Each structure stands twice: as C-alpha cells, then as structure tokens.
Amino acid sequence: MSVTVEYSLADAKHLPYVKHSLVEVHTEVWGMGSGKDLEPGPDGAFEARLEAAAAMPGWTVAIGYEKGRPVGYCHGFSLAADTDWWSNMILPLPKYVTWETGQRTAVLSEIVVCKPWRGTGVATQLHEIWLSLRPEERVTLLVDSAIGDGALQTACEAWGYRRVADHRELRESTVYTAMIRPVRRP
C-alpha cells in the first residue's frame, strides 16, 4: 500500500475545527457502544474525555490525513506542577522521577491509527510530529500491555520509551505500564 499522508498540528483553540476528524478516527478504530470508556458510544464519553484533555495546559494534537480523510491522530498535554499523575503507581517512585514543574513532562494521552494505515509508519510519523513541538524535556505514557499481545508496548520501546513503574487507577483492575523517554533523543 502506497501511503501519502499529510500531517497537521493543532492546539486547544483549534479543537472545534478538528474534533470531527478525531471522532471519525476514534469511531472507526473503536466502534460505537461496546461498553469501553474509550469509545464514543451514545453518551459521548470519548468527546468528553477529549475535551477534558484539551483543557489541560499545553494540549496539542497531530492528525494524519490521506486524500482529506483522517487516518490517525496523536495527542497529549503538559503535566502541571501539582499533578497527581504519578500517585497511582503500584510502587512509589523516587522524588527525582515524580517532581514536576509544569514544563518538565509531556503526557502522550493517545495515539490511534485506522487499520489500513497500521504498519505503514503513520503512527511513528504522528508520534514524531507531535513531539517535534513539545517544549518539555521528557514524555510519559501509560500502556496496556495486553493490547496486541504486547505489540503496543514493543512499539513504544522501539520509539525509545522505557518502563518506570506499573500503574493502576483506583477501582480499576487493569494494570498499565508507565513509560518515559526524553522528548529529544540524543
């Protein structure tokens, strides 16, 4: 498959103009109404989660389009100095890891690519384009290691992320792998 994808970047003030593209990709990948909180469903859970993320400081999104059709996106934000991001680690991390200034760490919230464009480099391009304008020194994300029998975590490791801890939200059973890497690799 020959892929000619064009990429664009947007910030929170542009969300009203790009939201439909994100919802379109998300719906194609996750479907409607299967009960996962990641899915848009009739209650608009995805849109609400997206708007909450866009309200975070420094939120940006990279979107890939082929022939005007959205095929993937990557979005995230800056961790605030008073964040509780690191508080749900199963084993506490040292202060030098969890210390935040509001400008130290970006969070990669989500990266989603429609099935026909997986394995074509689109996810890598979205990731790199999103990172290209991040002012922070490092980026973190949470990975469900069960996704794709570990393929997602393997892809993150190939992008330079390293495991720092296991993470579990209160009242949830899924254990996520917390990973981190420098925004700019040497």
N, C-alpha and C positions, 0 to 999 in steps of 0.2 A: 504494500500500500504506500503510495507516494503521498507524503504529508506536507502540505503547505499551510502552516498555521501562523496566523498573525496574533501578536500579543499586545495587550493594553494593560495599563495600571490605573487604578482609581483609589481615591480615599473616601472617607466617610461622607463628605459633602456630595460625592457623586453616586452614593448608593441608590438614590431613587432612579437614576438613569441606567444602572447596571443590574439592579436587583432581579429583573425578569430573566436575565441571562443566567444568573446563579441558580435561581429557582428551576429553570429549564434543565440545566445540567444535573442538579441535585435530584430532581424528579426522575430523570432518565436513569440515573445510576441506582437510586434507592427505591424507586417506585412510590406508590401512594398507599398510605393506610395499612402498612404491615405491622404497626404497633411499636416500632422502634422510635425512640425520641429523636433520632437523627432525620427522620423522614418528615416531609411536609405534612402529609395527612390532611384531613379535613379541618383540623384545629389550627393549622398554620404554625406548628411547632418549629419547623425549620426557619421560617421567616422571622419568627420572634427571636430565635436563637441568633440568627444572622444580625438582626437589628441590635441586639444586646452586645454582640461582638463589635459591631461598627461604632457603638457608643464608647468603646474603650479607647484610651489615648493611643494615638499613632496607628490606628487601624488602616490597613491597605489591602488591596486585592489585585492579583494578576489574573487576567482572563485570557484564554486562548480561543480564537475563532478560526474556523475554516469555511471559506465562502460565506461569511456572515453568520454562520451557525456557531453558537458557543459549544466548545468541546471539552472544556475543563477550567478549573479555577484553583487558586491557592490564596488563602487569606490569613491574616493574623494581626497582632497588636503589640504594644509595649506593656511590659509589666510595671505597674505603679510601685512606688517606694514602699507603700503599705500593703502590698499584695499578700493574699493568703495562698497563692499558687503552690508553694512548697509545703503547706501544712498537712496535706493528706498523703504524704509519703509513708509507706508502711514502717520503715525505719527512718528516724530523723537524720537529716543531712547536716553536715557542719555549716556553721555560720558563713564561712567564706564562699560556700556554694549558694546559699539562700539569700544572702544580702543583696538587696535591690535598691537602686537609686531613682528609678523611673526612666532611666536611659541605658541601663545595663543589659537588659534581656528582652528579646522579642519572643512572642509565642506564635508558633505556626499552628493555627487553630484547625485548619482543614485543607487537604489537597484532594481534589476529586477530578477524575478524568473519565469521560464516557468510554465504554468498552471498545469500540472500533479504533480508538486512538491510544489504547494502552499498549505498552511495549514499543512505542514509536519514538520515545524521547520527549513527548509532550509534558509529562509530569516533571521530568528533570528541568526542562526549559521554564515551566511555570515556577518551579522552586527557585531557580537561579535568578529569574527576572524579579520575583518578589523580594529575594534577598538583596538584589543589586542596589536598592534604595534604602535599605534599612540602616539607620544610624547606630544601632546598638552594637555591642561587642560580641554578643553571643545570641543564639536562638535555641529555644527548647520546644519540645512537643511531647505528646503522650501517644503511645502506640498500643493498640490491642494486638498482642502477639498472635492471637488466634486468626486474625484476618489473613486469608490466603495461605493458611498453614505457615505463617511466619514470613511470607514474601514481602509484606509491607515493612516489617522491621528490617529485613535484609536490605531492602531498597534504601531505607533511611541510613543504615550503616554504610552503604556504598556512597551516600552523599556526605559522609563524614560524621554522622551523629554517633554518640557513644552513650550506652546505658549509664545512668547515675543512680537510679532507685526504682522501686516499684511503687505504684500509686493506686489508691482505691478511695473513691468517694464514699462518704457515709451513706449507709443504707443501700449500697450497690455491691454486687458480687464480682463484677468484672475487675480484674487487676490489670492495670496498664503499665507499660514500661515507660518511665520518664527518661528522655534522651536529651542530649545537649551537644552543641558544636559551636565553634566560632562562626560569626557571620561571614567574615572574610577568611578563607583558608590560606595558610602560607604557601 
